[in-house]
Amino acid sequence: MSARKQAVLDAIDAANTQDPNLDDGQPVELLYGQRMSAELDRLFPNASDVLQIAARGQHVERWKLARSEYPEGRAGYLAWRKAQGVHHADVVMAMMEQAGYGADEIEAAGRMLRKQGIKRDDDVQALEDVICFVFLKWYFAPFAEKHSAEKIQSIVEKTARKMSTEGRARVLSEFDLPEHLAAAFQV
């Protein structure tokens, strides 16, 4: 691993150790970043350094923009998510600049974190597929326990729509989903 990539990953982890939210005594976003890196390594073992950095930085400092500071409802949620993407991109891009990355690589990471190019840019799509796998693997079951069947169905359908054809096929082969949820991932 290059020294500059390690410096950025270490900076992301250091920022995320400040997360006041804990999961089994570990900062939530630090754990999320580690899960993103592990899933990226599994799904895309030849990922570029920039994609590896974007995956680890996907939720860097996420707790700093509270959902409660945005209006209730879908419009407020989407505004919060967009603001999060910009924040994550800004933080990671600054870390990359400090580590000596060039402008093209820095901007590529920013595009990935702002989700600019889903379904059109292979790296942005790879990041989105990893995000969806991490959600399904570690966060879906606790989410499903708290929501109605209609809400769960809607979230699964939205998740599937964001994924690549290859990603949806892998979901079907790797997860034992009930038939009505699996239907959303049919390719």
N, CA and C atoms as an extended XYZ file, in Angstrom:
561
Properties=species:S:1:pos:R:3:atomname:S:1:resname:S:1:resid:I:1 pbc="F F F"
N         0.850       -1.178        0.000 N   MET     1
C         0.000        0.000        0.000 CA  MET     1
C         0.896        1.240        0.000 C   MET     1
N         0.529        2.204       -0.829 N   SER     2
C         1.328        3.420       -0.896 CA  SER     2
C         1.203        4.218        0.402 C   SER     2
N         2.245        4.963        0.698 N   ALA     3
C         2.254        5.775        1.921 CA  ALA     3
C         1.156        6.828        1.889 C   ALA     3
N         0.909        7.404        0.720 N   ARG     4
C        -0.108        8.453        0.678 CA  ARG     4
C        -1.514        7.887        0.843 C   ARG     4
N        -1.771        6.697        0.266 N   LYS     5
C        -3.089        6.083        0.473 CA  LYS     5
C        -3.268        5.731        1.943 C   LYS     5
N        -2.235        5.169        2.548 N   GLN     6
C        -2.314        4.824        3.974 CA  GLN     6
C        -2.543        6.072        4.812 C   GLN     6
N        -1.915        7.182        4.435 N   ALA     7
C        -2.102        8.428        5.181 CA  ALA     7
C        -3.559        8.893        5.125 C   ALA     7
N        -4.184        8.776        3.961 N   VAL     8
C        -5.584        9.195        3.830 CA  VAL     8
C        -6.495        8.245        4.604 C   VAL     8
N        -6.288        6.943        4.468 N   LEU     9
C        -7.113        5.982        5.217 CA  LEU     9
C        -6.970        6.198        6.720 C   LEU     9
N        -5.749        6.451        7.167 N   ASP    10
C        -5.517        6.721        8.592 CA  ASP    10
C        -6.220        8.007        9.028 C   ASP    10
N        -6.196        9.025        8.170 N   ALA    11
C        -6.863       10.297        8.499 CA  ALA    11
C        -8.383       10.110        8.592 C   ALA    11
N        -8.945        9.315        7.681 N   ILE    12
C       -10.383        9.031        7.723 CA  ILE    12
C       -10.719        8.290        9.014 C   ILE    12
N        -9.929        7.272        9.336 N   ASP    13
C       -10.175        6.516       10.558 CA  ASP    13
C       -10.028        7.395       11.800 C   ASP    13
N        -9.021        8.264       11.809 N   ALA    14
C        -8.827        9.159       12.954 CA  ALA    14
C       -10.028       10.089       13.122 C   ALA    14
N       -10.539       10.616       12.011 N   ALA    15
C       -11.724       11.472       12.087 CA  ALA    15
C       -12.907       10.680       12.626 C   ALA    15
N       -13.071        9.448       12.142 N   ASN    16
C       -14.228        8.642       12.546 CA  ASN    16
C       -14.131        8.081       13.955 C   ASN    16
N       -12.940        8.068       14.548 N   THR    17
C       -12.850        7.655       15.952 CA  THR    17
C       -13.500        8.693       16.859 C   THR    17
N       -13.744        9.886       16.337 N   GLN    18
C       -14.390       10.950       17.112 CA  GLN    18
C       -15.911       10.821       17.151 C   GLN    18
N       -16.461        9.864       16.418 N   ASP    19
C       -17.912        9.659       16.373 CA  ASP    19
C       -18.421        9.363       17.780 C   ASP    19
N       -19.340       10.188       18.287 N   PRO    20
C       -19.866        9.949       19.640 CA  PRO    20
C       -20.851        8.775       19.702 C   PRO    20
N       -21.317        8.307       18.553 N   ASN    21
C       -22.265        7.189       18.502 CA  ASN    21
C       -21.480        5.882       18.489 C   ASN    21
N       -21.874        4.960       19.354 N   LEU    22
C       -21.133        3.713       19.497 CA  LEU    22
C       -21.989        2.508       19.145 C   LEU    22
N       -21.322        1.479       18.618 N   ASP    23
C       -21.927        0.183       18.329 CA  ASP    23
C       -21.008       -0.853       18.978 C   ASP    23
N       -21.477       -1.484       20.022 N   ASP    24
C       -20.651       -2.424       20.802 CA  ASP    24
C       -19.335       -1.778       21.224 C   ASP    24
N       -19.406       -0.528       21.662 N   GLY    25
C       -18.236        0.179       22.164 CA  GLY    25
C       -17.328        0.763       21.107 C   GLY    25
N       -17.668        0.588       19.841 N   GLN    26
C       -16.839        1.097       18.744 CA  GLN    26
C       -17.569        2.249       18.053 C   GLN    26
N       -16.848        3.316       17.673 N   PRO    27
C       -17.503        4.404       16.936 CA  PRO    27
C       -18.209        3.884       15.683 C   PRO    27
N       -19.471        4.257       15.513 N   VAL    28
C       -20.316        3.736       14.437 CA  VAL    28
C       -19.691        3.955       13.066 C   VAL    28
N       -19.231        5.162       12.785 N   GLU    29
C       -18.721        5.446       11.440 CA  GLU    29
C       -17.340        4.845       11.200 C   GLU    29
N       -16.566        4.632       12.242 N   LEU    30
C       -15.304        3.910       12.086 CA  LEU    30
C       -15.603        2.476       11.652 C   LEU    30
N       -16.546        1.834       12.313 N   LEU    31
C       -16.959        0.477       11.965 CA  LEU    31
C       -17.522        0.434       10.543 C   LEU    31
N       -18.353        1.427       10.198 N   TYR    32
C       -18.920        1.476        8.849 CA  TYR    32
C       -17.813        1.568        7.798 C   TYR    32
N       -16.843        2.426        8.007 N   GLY    33
C       -15.740        2.574        7.064 CA  GLY    33
C       -14.954        1.282        6.898 C   GLY    33
N       -14.727        0.578        7.996 N   GLN    34
C       -14.014       -0.700        7.928 CA  GLN    34
C       -14.837       -1.726        7.153 C   GLN    34
N       -16.145       -1.725        7.368 N   ARG    35
C       -17.011       -2.643        6.627 CA  ARG    35
C       -17.019       -2.302        5.141 C   ARG    35
N       -17.028       -1.012        4.810 N   MET    36
C       -16.983       -0.599        3.404 CA  MET    36
C       -15.694       -1.089        2.748 C   MET    36
N       -14.569       -0.918        3.426 N   SER    37
C       -13.288       -1.373        2.858 CA  SER    37
C       -13.270       -2.884        2.676 C   SER    37
N       -13.754       -3.618        3.659 N   ALA    38
C       -13.764       -5.083        3.562 CA  ALA    38
C       -14.653       -5.549        2.411 C   ALA    38
N       -15.807       -4.931        2.266 N   GLU    39
C       -16.731       -5.339        1.202 CA  GLU    39
C       -16.180       -4.931       -0.166 C   GLU    39
N       -15.546       -3.781       -0.265 N   LEU    40
C       -14.916       -3.369       -1.520 CA  LEU    40
C       -13.830       -4.374       -1.904 C   LEU    40
N       -12.994       -4.759       -0.945 N   ASP    41
C       -11.932       -5.729       -1.221 CA  ASP    41
C       -12.518       -7.051       -1.719 C   ASP    41
N       -13.653       -7.438       -1.158 N   ARG    42
C       -14.276       -8.702       -1.543 CA  ARG    42
C       -14.918       -8.620       -2.924 C   ARG    42
N       -15.655       -7.532       -3.164 N   LEU    43
C       -16.411       -7.400       -4.413 CA  LEU    43
C       -15.558       -6.901       -5.581 C   LEU    43
N       -14.607       -6.031       -5.290 N   PHE    44
C       -13.774       -5.411       -6.333 CA  PHE    44
C       -12.299       -5.462       -5.886 C   PHE    44
N       -11.705       -6.647       -5.893 N   PRO    45
C       -10.341       -6.787       -5.357 CA  PRO    45
C        -9.290       -5.967       -6.096 C   PRO    45
N        -9.581       -5.521       -7.298 N   ASN    46
C        -8.619       -4.718       -8.060 CA  ASN    46
C        -8.985       -3.236       -8.080 C   ASN    46
N        -9.738       -2.791       -7.097 N   ALA    47
C       -10.174       -1.393       -7.045 CA  ALA    47
C        -8.981       -0.445       -6.991 C   ALA    47
N        -9.143        0.678       -7.646 N   SER    48
C        -8.097        1.707       -7.634 CA  SER    48
C        -7.941        2.274       -6.223 C   SER    48
N        -6.802        2.920       -5.992 N   ASP    49
C        -6.580        3.592       -4.709 CA  ASP    49
C        -7.679        4.610       -4.429 C   ASP    49
N        -8.078        5.338       -5.460 N   VAL    50
C        -9.096        6.387       -5.278 CA  VAL    50
C       -10.423        5.770       -4.857 C   VAL    50
N       -10.813        4.676       -5.472 N   LEU    51
C       -12.055        3.998       -5.073 CA  LEU    51
C       -11.927        3.445       -3.659 C   LEU    51
N       -10.769        2.932       -3.294 N   GLN    52
C       -10.563        2.442       -1.924 CA  GLN    52
C       -10.708        3.576       -0.911 C   GLN    52
N       -10.186        4.731       -1.247 N   ILE    53
C       -10.300        5.892       -0.358 CA  ILE    53
C       -11.758        6.338       -0.260 C   ILE    53
N       -12.448        6.413       -1.394 N   ALA    54
C       -13.854        6.842       -1.382 CA  ALA    54
C       -14.703        5.881       -0.552 C   ALA    54
N       -14.454        4.590       -0.679 N   ALA    55
C       -15.224        3.613        0.092 CA  ALA    55
C       -15.015        3.823        1.590 C   ALA    55
N       -13.781        3.996        2.004 N   ARG    56
C       -13.496        4.183        3.427 CA  ARG    56
C       -14.086        5.511        3.923 C   ARG    56
N       -14.096        6.517        3.063 N   GLY    57
C       -14.580        7.843        3.467 CA  GLY    57
C       -16.061        8.078        3.247 C   GLY    57
N       -16.783        7.062        2.836 N   GLN    58
C       -18.209        7.186        2.505 CA  GLN    58
C       -19.017        7.891        3.602 C   GLN    58
N       -18.729        7.641        4.869 N   HIS    59
C       -19.465        8.275        5.968 CA  HIS    59
C       -18.554        9.068        6.897 C   HIS    59
N       -17.453        9.578        6.403 N   VAL    60
C       -16.537       10.308        7.270 CA  VAL    60
C       -17.271       11.488        7.932 C   VAL    60
N       -17.154       11.555        9.249 N   GLU    61
C       -17.770       12.633       10.041 CA  GLU    61
C       -19.281       12.761        9.812 C   GLU    61
N       -19.951       11.684        9.566 N   ARG    62
C       -21.387       11.724        9.263 CA  ARG    62
C       -22.211       12.338       10.391 C   ARG    62
N       -21.802       12.144       11.602 N   TRP    63
C       -22.547       12.647       12.754 CA  TRP    63
C       -22.562       14.172       12.822 C   TRP    63
N       -21.704       14.841       12.086 N   LYS    64
C       -21.627       16.302       12.157 CA  LYS    64
C       -22.807       17.003       11.495 C   LYS    64
N       -23.516       16.319       10.601 N   LEU    65
C       -24.714       16.885        9.972 CA  LEU    65
C       -25.917       16.089       10.465 C   LEU    65
N       -26.549       16.580       11.490 N   ALA    66
C       -27.663       15.848       12.098 CA  ALA    66
C       -28.887       15.861       11.184 C   ALA    66
N       -29.507       14.711       11.058 N   ARG    67
C       -30.740       14.600       10.259 CA  ARG    67
C       -31.818       15.533       10.814 C   ARG    67
N       -31.817       15.720       12.122 N   SER    68
C       -32.835       16.554       12.774 CA  SER    68
C       -32.741       18.032       12.379 C   SER    68
N       -31.641       18.438       11.773 N   GLU    69
C       -31.483       19.822       11.337 CA  GLU    69
C       -32.098       20.086        9.967 C   GLU    69
N       -32.700       19.065        9.392 N   TYR    70
C       -33.341       19.171        8.080 CA  TYR    70
C       -34.827       18.877        8.250 C   TYR    70
N       -35.658       19.400        7.350 N   PRO    71
C       -37.106       19.182        7.473 CA  PRO    71
C       -37.473       17.695        7.445 C   PRO    71
N       -38.589       17.389        8.087 N   GLU    72
C       -39.128       16.030        8.048 CA  GLU    72
C       -39.543       15.701        6.616 C   GLU    72
N       -39.730       14.435        6.346 N   GLY    73
C       -40.230       14.010        5.048 CA  GLY    73
C       -39.133       13.734        4.045 C   GLY    73
N       -39.572       13.294        2.890 N   ARG    74
C       -38.642       12.858        1.838 CA  ARG    74
C       -37.747       13.990        1.333 C   ARG    74
N       -38.316       15.168        1.117 N   ALA    75
C       -37.510       16.292        0.616 CA  ALA    75
C       -36.398       16.650        1.607 C   ALA    75
N       -36.727       16.678        2.888 N   GLY    76
C       -35.726       16.972        3.910 CA  GLY    76
C       -34.659       15.897        3.984 C   GLY    76
N       -35.086       14.648        3.869 N   TYR    77
C       -34.146       13.525        3.880 CA  TYR    77
C       -33.185       13.611        2.697 C   TYR    77
N       -33.723       13.891        1.514 N   LEU    78
C       -32.865       13.978        0.327 CA  LEU    78
C       -31.899       15.157        0.421 C   LEU    78
N       -32.354       16.265        0.987 N   ALA    79
C       -31.463       17.416        1.175 CA  ALA    79
C       -30.333       17.063        2.146 C   ALA    79
N       -30.670       16.346        3.219 N   TRP    80
C       -29.672       15.914        4.196 CA  TRP    80
C       -28.662       14.972        3.545 C   TRP    80
N       -29.147       14.017        2.763 N   ARG    81
C       -28.242       13.069        2.093 CA  ARG    81
C       -27.308       13.774        1.119 C   ARG    81
N       -27.846       14.731        0.381 N   LYS    82
C       -27.006       15.475       -0.561 CA  LYS    82
C       -25.940       16.274        0.194 C   LYS    82
N       -26.343       16.913        1.272 N   ALA    83
C       -25.386       17.671        2.088 CA  ALA    83
C       -24.313       16.747        2.662 C   ALA    83
N       -24.718       15.545        3.068 N   GLN    84
C       -23.746       14.577        3.571 CA  GLN    84
C       -22.725       14.227        2.483 C   GLN    84
N       -23.201       13.967        1.273 N   GLY    85
C       -22.299       13.627        0.177 CA  GLY    85
C       -21.285       14.730       -0.094 C   GLY    85
N       -21.747       15.966       -0.080 N   VAL    86
C       -20.846       17.102       -0.289 CA  VAL    86
C       -19.836       17.183        0.856 C   VAL    86
N       -20.331       17.008        2.086 N   HIS    87
C       -19.434       17.063        3.255 CA  HIS    87
C       -18.379       15.958        3.188 C   HIS    87
N       -18.806       14.732        2.933 N   HIS    88
C       -17.856       13.622        2.844 CA  HIS    88
C       -16.815       13.899        1.760 C   HIS    88
N       -17.279       14.366        0.612 N   ALA    89
C       -16.359       14.670       -0.490 CA  ALA    89
C       -15.360       15.747       -0.082 C   ALA    89
N       -15.838       16.821        0.512 N   ASP    90
C       -14.946       17.916        0.918 CA  ASP    90
C       -13.875       17.442        1.900 C   ASP    90
N       -14.294       16.658        2.893 N   VAL    91
C       -13.344       16.173        3.904 CA  VAL    91
C       -12.304       15.254        3.268 C   VAL    91
N       -12.759       14.283        2.483 N   VAL    92
C       -11.836       13.328        1.870 CA  VAL    92
C       -10.928       14.019        0.862 C   VAL    92
N       -11.463       14.931        0.081 N   MET    93
C       -10.644       15.636       -0.906 CA  MET    93
C        -9.531       16.433       -0.219 C   MET    93
N        -9.837       17.075        0.897 N   ALA    94
C        -8.818       17.825        1.646 CA  ALA    94
C        -7.738       16.877        2.178 C   ALA    94
N        -8.157       15.710        2.666 N   MET    95
C        -7.189       14.720        3.158 CA  MET    95
C        -6.294       14.233        2.027 C   MET    95
N        -6.886       14.004        0.858 N   MET    96
C        -6.101       13.546       -0.291 CA  MET    96
C        -5.116       14.615       -0.744 C   MET    96
N        -5.549       15.848       -0.753 N   GLU    97
C        -4.644       16.936       -1.144 CA  GLU    97
C        -3.459       17.008       -0.191 C   GLU    97
N        -3.756       16.901        1.099 N   GLN    98
C        -2.686       16.955        2.101 CA  GLN    98
C        -1.707       15.784        1.929 C   GLN    98
N        -2.193       14.645        1.461 N   ALA    99
C        -1.336       13.471        1.271 CA  ALA    99
C        -0.581       13.503       -0.058 C   ALA    99
N        -0.856       14.498       -0.906 N   GLY   100
C        -0.098       14.633       -2.146 CA  GLY   100
C        -0.750       14.078       -3.390 C   GLY   100
N        -2.046       13.791       -3.352 N   TYR   101
C        -2.734       13.331       -4.562 CA  TYR   101
C        -2.925       14.488       -5.526 C   TYR   101
N        -2.998       14.176       -6.811 N   GLY   102
C        -3.195       15.176       -7.850 CA  GLY   102
C        -4.653       15.565       -7.996 C   GLY   102
N        -4.880       16.652       -8.709 N   ALA   103
C        -6.223       17.215       -8.864 CA  ALA   103
C        -7.204       16.229       -9.491 C   ALA   103
N        -6.777       15.475      -10.489 N   ASP   104
C        -7.687       14.530      -11.149 CA  ASP   104
C        -8.156       13.433      -10.199 C   ASP   104
N        -7.229       12.892       -9.415 N   GLU   105
C        -7.591       11.842       -8.455 CA  GLU   105
C        -8.484       12.402       -7.350 C   GLU   105
N        -8.186       13.584       -6.894 N   ILE   106
C        -8.979       14.228       -5.844 CA  ILE   106
C       -10.401       14.462       -6.338 C   ILE   106
N       -10.543       14.982       -7.536 N   GLU   107
C       -11.881       15.241       -8.084 CA  GLU   107
C       -12.633       13.941       -8.342 C   GLU   107
N       -11.929       12.894       -8.749 N   ALA   108
C       -12.580       11.593       -8.967 CA  ALA   108
C       -13.190       11.080       -7.663 C   ALA   108
N       -12.454       11.192       -6.582 N   ALA   109
C       -12.994       10.773       -5.275 CA  ALA   109
C       -14.200       11.624       -4.906 C   ALA   109
N       -14.126       12.914       -5.163 N   GLY   110
C       -15.254       13.799       -4.878 CA  GLY   110
C       -16.503       13.402       -5.651 C   GLY   110
N       -16.336       13.096       -6.933 N   ARG   111
C       -17.482       12.644       -7.746 CA  ARG   111
C       -18.103       11.371       -7.170 C   ARG   111
N       -17.237       10.442       -6.774 N   MET   112
C       -17.753        9.190       -6.206 CA  MET   112
C       -18.556        9.459       -4.944 C   MET   112
N       -18.030       10.280       -4.067 N   LEU   113
C       -18.695       10.533       -2.790 CA  LEU   113
C       -19.952       11.382       -2.936 C   LEU   113
N       -20.008       12.173       -3.985 N   ARG   114
C       -21.232       12.956       -4.258 CA  ARG   114
C       -22.214       12.164       -5.116 C   ARG   114
N       -21.833       10.965       -5.500 N   LYS   115
C       -22.656       10.043       -6.301 CA  LYS   115
C       -22.958       10.613       -7.683 C   LYS   115
N       -22.003       11.300       -8.271 N   GLN   116
C       -22.176       11.876       -9.590 CA  GLN   116
C       -21.733       10.859      -10.643 C   GLN   116
N       -22.703       10.235      -11.277 N   GLY   117
C       -22.387        9.284      -12.328 CA  GLY   117
C       -22.871        7.871      -12.071 C   GLY   117
N       -23.788        7.696      -11.139 N   ILE   118
C       -24.353        6.356      -10.941 CA  ILE   118
C       -24.946        5.901      -12.270 C   ILE   118
N       -24.678        4.672      -12.615 N   LYS   119
C       -25.113        4.027      -13.859 CA  LYS   119
C       -24.325        4.506      -15.081 C   LYS   119
N       -23.412        5.487      -14.916 N   ARG   120
C       -22.620        5.975      -16.050 CA  ARG   120
C       -21.117        5.865      -15.820 C   ARG   120
N       -20.674        5.935      -14.576 N   ASP   121
C       -19.251        5.886      -14.238 CA  ASP   121
C       -18.999        4.595      -13.455 C   ASP   121
N       -18.096        3.765      -13.947 N   ASP   122
C       -17.859        2.450      -13.331 CA  ASP   122
C       -17.463        2.544      -11.862 C   ASP   122
N       -16.603        3.506      -11.512 N   ASP   123
C       -16.168        3.624      -10.118 CA  ASP   123
C       -17.297        4.121       -9.215 C   ASP   123
N       -18.071        5.076       -9.682 N   VAL   124
C       -19.213        5.563       -8.897 CA  VAL   124
C       -20.200        4.417       -8.688 C   VAL   124
N       -20.428        3.636       -9.749 N   GLN   125
C       -21.350        2.507       -9.645 CA  GLN   125
C       -20.800        1.431       -8.714 C   GLN   125
N       -19.509        1.167       -8.784 N   ALA   126
C       -18.900        0.177       -7.885 CA  ALA   126
C       -19.082        0.609       -6.435 C   ALA   126
N       -18.846        1.892       -6.152 N   LEU   127
C       -19.043        2.397       -4.791 CA  LEU   127
C       -20.488        2.208       -4.360 C   LEU   127
N       -21.424        2.511       -5.231 N   GLU   128
C       -22.845        2.358       -4.901 CA  GLU   128
C       -23.189        0.895       -4.641 C   GLU   128
N       -22.655       -0.013       -5.435 N   ASP   129
C       -22.895       -1.437       -5.197 CA  ASP   129
C       -22.353       -1.856       -3.827 C   ASP   129
N       -21.173       -1.382       -3.475 N   VAL   130
C       -20.596       -1.707       -2.173 CA  VAL   130
C       -21.471       -1.155       -1.050 C   VAL   130
N       -21.934        0.071       -1.199 N   ILE   131
C       -22.821        0.676       -0.202 CA  ILE   131
C       -24.053       -0.205        0.000 C   ILE   131
N       -24.635       -0.660       -1.086 N   CYS   132
C       -25.836       -1.496       -1.004 CA  CYS   132
C       -25.534       -2.832       -0.339 C   CYS   132
N       -24.396       -3.436       -0.657 N   PHE   133
C       -24.027       -4.698       -0.015 CA  PHE   133
C       -23.814       -4.513        1.483 C   PHE   133
N       -23.140       -3.440        1.862 N   VAL   134
C       -22.915       -3.179        3.287 CA  VAL   134
C       -24.258       -2.996        3.997 C   VAL   134
N       -25.165       -2.269        3.382 N   PHE   135
C       -26.497       -2.085        3.971 CA  PHE   135
C       -27.187       -3.436        4.151 C   PHE   135
N       -27.210       -4.227        3.103 N   LEU   136
C       -27.911       -5.513        3.174 CA  LEU   136
C       -27.262       -6.466        4.180 C   LEU   136
N       -25.950       -6.453        4.233 N   LYS   137
C       -25.227       -7.397        5.077 CA  LYS   137
C       -25.303       -7.050        6.561 C   LYS   137
N       -25.175       -5.764        6.901 N   TRP   138
C       -25.054       -5.389        8.303 CA  TRP   138
C       -26.182       -4.523        8.852 C   TRP   138
N       -26.925       -3.835        7.999 N   TYR   139
C       -27.876       -2.853        8.514 CA  TYR   139
C       -29.335       -3.137        8.163 C   TYR   139
N       -29.563       -4.025        7.207 N   PHE   140
C       -30.925       -4.283        6.770 CA  PHE   140
C       -31.781       -4.932        7.856 C   PHE   140
N       -31.287       -5.966        8.502 N   ALA   141
C       -32.090       -6.674        9.515 CA  ALA   141
C       -32.515       -5.743       10.654 C   ALA   141
N       -31.608       -4.947       11.245 N   PRO   142
C       -32.056       -4.023       12.296 CA  PRO   142
C       -33.049       -2.978       11.761 C   PRO   142
N       -32.853       -2.538       10.521 N   PHE   143
C       -33.777       -1.592        9.895 CA  PHE   143
C       -35.153       -2.228        9.745 C   PHE   143
N       -35.171       -3.462        9.261 N   ALA   144
C       -36.437       -4.151        9.003 CA  ALA   144
C       -37.237       -4.372       10.282 C   ALA   144
N       -36.555       -4.568       11.394 N   GLU   145
C       -37.244       -4.773       12.673 CA  GLU   145
C       -38.054       -3.548       13.107 C   GLU   145
N       -37.677       -2.385       12.617 N   LYS   146
C       -38.294       -1.130       13.069 CA  LYS   146
C       -39.341       -0.581       12.108 C   LYS   146
N       -39.494       -1.198       10.926 N   HIS   147
C       -40.361       -0.600        9.916 CA  HIS   147
C       -41.417       -1.570        9.398 C   HIS   147
N       -42.415       -0.984        8.786 N   SER   148
C       -43.520       -1.772        8.240 CA  SER   148
C       -43.070       -2.551        7.010 C   SER   148
N       -43.851       -3.560        6.669 N   ALA   149
C       -43.555       -4.369        5.481 CA  ALA   149
C       -43.540       -3.505        4.228 C   ALA   149
N       -44.440       -2.519        4.144 N   GLU   150
C       -44.488       -1.635        2.972 CA  GLU   150
C       -43.219       -0.799        2.871 C   GLU   150
N       -42.750       -0.277        3.993 N   LYS   151
C       -41.530        0.535        4.006 CA  LYS   151
C       -40.326       -0.325        3.624 C   LYS   151
N       -40.268       -1.530        4.155 N   ILE   152
C       -39.160       -2.442        3.835 CA  ILE   152
C       -39.142       -2.744        2.337 C   ILE   152
N       -40.300       -3.050        1.786 N   GLN   153
C       -40.390       -3.344        0.349 CA  GLN   153
C       -39.903       -2.152       -0.465 C   GLN   153
N       -40.327       -0.963       -0.085 N   SER   154
C       -39.932        0.255       -0.790 CA  SER   154
C       -38.413        0.466       -0.731 C   SER   154
N       -37.825        0.282        0.425 N   ILE   155
C       -36.379        0.473        0.585 CA  ILE   155
C       -35.607       -0.565       -0.240 C   ILE   155
N       -36.070       -1.798       -0.226 N   VAL   156
C       -35.404       -2.848       -1.009 CA  VAL   156
C       -35.476       -2.517       -2.496 C   VAL   156
N       -36.622       -2.061       -2.960 N   GLU   157
C       -36.764       -1.702       -4.375 CA  GLU   157
C       -35.850       -0.540       -4.747 C   GLU   157
N       -35.759        0.468       -3.878 N   LYS   158
C       -34.869        1.610       -4.143 CA  LYS   158
C       -33.409        1.174       -4.145 C   LYS   158
N       -33.069        0.290       -3.227 N   THR   159
C       -31.698       -0.232       -3.166 CA  THR   159
C       -31.362       -0.960       -4.459 C   THR   159
N       -32.247       -1.831       -4.901 N   ALA   160
C       -32.007       -2.609       -6.120 CA  ALA   160
C       -31.856       -1.708       -7.339 C   ALA   160
N       -32.654       -0.655       -7.422 N   ARG   161
C       -32.583        0.248       -8.580 CA  ARG   161
C       -31.237        0.947       -8.683 C   ARG   161
N       -30.584        1.178       -7.564 N   LYS   162
C       -29.293        1.864       -7.568 CA  LYS   162
C       -28.155        0.955       -8.013 C   LYS   162
N       -28.368       -0.343       -7.953 N   MET   163
C       -27.286       -1.299       -8.188 CA  MET   163
C       -27.103       -1.635       -9.662 C   MET   163
N       -25.902       -2.093       -9.977 N   SER   164
C       -25.612       -2.589      -11.324 CA  SER   164
C       -26.294       -3.937      -11.522 C   SER   164
N       -26.385       -4.354      -12.763 N   THR   165
C       -26.939       -5.673      -13.080 CA  THR   165
C       -26.127       -6.757      -12.377 C   THR   165
N       -24.799       -6.626      -12.410 N   GLU   166
C       -23.932       -7.614      -11.767 CA  GLU   166
C       -24.142       -7.622      -10.260 C   GLU   166
N       -24.285       -6.436       -9.673 N   GLY   167
C       -24.508       -6.333       -8.232 CA  GLY   167
C       -25.814       -6.986       -7.807 C   GLY   167
N       -26.870       -6.744       -8.585 N   ARG   168
C       -28.169       -7.358       -8.260 CA  ARG   168
C       -28.086       -8.879       -8.369 C   ARG   168
N       -27.389       -9.381       -9.374 N   ALA   169
C       -27.242      -10.832       -9.520 CA  ALA   169
C       -26.481      -11.424       -8.328 C   ALA   169
N       -25.470      -10.715       -7.863 N   ARG   170
C       -24.713      -11.201       -6.696 CA  ARG   170
C       -25.571      -11.196       -5.443 C   ARG   170
N       -26.416      -10.189       -5.294 N   VAL   171
C       -27.319      -10.169       -4.138 CA  VAL   171
C       -28.157      -11.433       -4.133 C   VAL   171
N       -28.709      -11.776       -5.280 N   LEU   172
C       -29.556      -12.973       -5.367 CA  LEU   172
C       -28.784      -14.241       -5.030 C   LEU   172
N       -27.506      -14.293       -5.383 N   SER   173
C       -26.725      -15.497       -5.113 CA  SER   173
C       -26.164      -15.538       -3.687 C   SER   173
N       -26.029      -14.362       -3.039 N   GLU   174
C       -25.382      -14.319       -1.729 CA  GLU   174
C       -26.330      -14.159       -0.548 C   GLU   174
N       -27.533      -13.651       -0.792 N   PHE   175
C       -28.467      -13.413        0.309 CA  PHE   175
C       -29.698      -14.289        0.162 C   PHE   175
N       -30.182      -14.783        1.276 N   ASP   176
C       -31.389      -15.594        1.291 CA  ASP   176
C       -32.571      -14.676        1.609 C   ASP   176
N       -33.059      -13.997        0.582 N   LEU   177
C       -34.153      -13.041        0.760 CA  LEU   177
C       -35.497      -13.723        0.512 C   LEU   177
N       -36.523      -13.293        1.234 N   PRO   178
C       -37.861      -13.799        0.920 CA  PRO   178
C       -38.197      -13.466       -0.541 C   PRO   178
N       -39.010      -14.293       -1.146 N   GLU   179
C       -39.306      -14.162       -2.578 CA  GLU   179
C       -39.784      -12.768       -2.954 C   GLU   179
N       -40.657      -12.155       -2.143 N   HIS   180
C       -41.185      -10.834       -2.504 CA  HIS   180
C       -40.103       -9.755       -2.472 C   HIS   180
N       -39.054       -9.923       -1.646 N   LEU   181
C       -37.943       -8.967       -1.641 CA  LEU   181
C       -36.931       -9.314       -2.737 C   LEU   181
N       -36.683      -10.577       -2.945 N   ALA   182
C       -35.744      -11.003       -3.975 CA  ALA   182
C       -36.191      -10.544       -5.358 C   ALA   182
N       -37.501      -10.449       -5.560 N   ALA   183
C       -38.026      -10.031       -6.869 CA  ALA   183
C       -37.469       -8.671       -7.300 C   ALA   183
N       -37.184       -7.805       -6.354 N   ALA   184
C       -36.657       -6.479       -6.679 CA  ALA   184
C       -35.278       -6.553       -7.331 C   ALA   184
N       -34.538       -7.634       -7.074 N   PHE   185
C       -33.171       -7.774       -7.586 CA  PHE   185
C       -33.097       -8.619       -8.850 C   PHE   185
N       -34.230       -9.096       -9.345 N   GLN   186
C       -34.226       -9.905      -10.570 CA  GLN   186
C       -33.639       -9.107      -11.713 C   GLN   186
N       -32.758       -9.749      -12.469 N   VAL   187
C       -32.090       -9.061      -13.588 CA  VAL   187
C       -32.647       -9.498      -14.919 C   VAL   187
